[in-house]
Amino acid sequence: MKILIVEDDFKIREELKILLENEGYQAEVINSFQNIAQDIMNQEYDLLLLDINLPNENGFMICKEIKKYRQTPNYFCYK
């Protein structure tokens, strides 16, 4: 299973990647936050971990944009 991580905090992003890989998942990260929705759309993944508070963009709005073009399952939000 491939998990795509979209998190602007470097430490959190890297820790999530390490934890997921240690559990046997293939984890990829997005490091650029200029065109987040497009970068996500260019990736193949089974699960998307999307931060809500990203630079210049809102994770909810990104999710709505992605859902226009992909049959992404409903999402859950935590704070």
Secondary structure as UniProt FT lines:
FT   STRAND          2..6
FT   HELIX           10..22
FT   TURN            23..24
FT   STRAND          26..29
FT   HELIX           36..41
FT   STRAND          47..50
FT   STRAND          53..54
FT   TURN            55..56
FT   STRAND          57..58
FT   HELIX           59..69
//
